[in-house]
């Protein structure tokens, strides 16, 4: 989907029905131009791992809309 319509920021969950979030983060890191990647997850280990794999930001569920908007602004 990103290749068809590149975006400045991609928000992805780490656990999805149609794919794995870790794979998504790694694929987006290889995209040109690479977007900023914000990961969301309910699992603190996934949040930590996503940052190691190259995500630009991560939010642990549950989070507030204000926190998400502030995080996006910082990216």
N, C-alpha and C positions, 0 to 999 in steps of 0.2 A: 504494500500500500504506500509506503514511504517513497519508493522508487517512482511510482506513478505520479505522486503529488508531494514533492519534498516540502518540509516544514522547518521552521527555525527551532522548534522545540517538539519533542515527542514525550508524551507521558505514557508510561506503561506499567502494568501490574507485573509482578514476578510470577504469579501462578495464573495461567490462562487456559481456556479450553482448547484453543487452536495453536498452541505453541508454548514454549518455555521462555520466560522473561530473560534469563541469562543469555540465551541464544540471541534474543532480540537486541539486548544491549551490545553484545559483541558485533553483530551485523551492522548496527547503526554506527559504531565506532569506525568501521571500515568504509562507510558510505562517504561519498564526496559530492557536495560538501557535507561534512558531518554535522548533524543537528545537536543541540543540547539535549540531554536525556535526563528526565526526571522519573525515578522509579518509585512506585508505591507498593507496600507490602504489609501484611499483618505479622510477619515473622522477622524479628530483629536480625537473625542470621542472614536472611536474604537481603535485607537492607545493607548490611555490612559488606556482603559479598558483591553486591551490585556496584558499590563504590570502588571496590578493588578492581572490578572488571572495566571500569571507565565511565560509569554513570556520573553525571555532573551534579546530581542532587538526589536525595532519597527522603521519603516521608514514611514514617511508621503509622499504620492505621490503628486507631482512628485519629484523624487530624481535622483541624478546622479549615474552613474555606479561607480564612484570613492567613493562616500559616501557609497554605498552598499558594495563594497569590503572592505573598511575601517571598517565598522560595522561588517562584517563577520570575519575579522581578529581579531577584539577585542573580539569576542565571543570565 
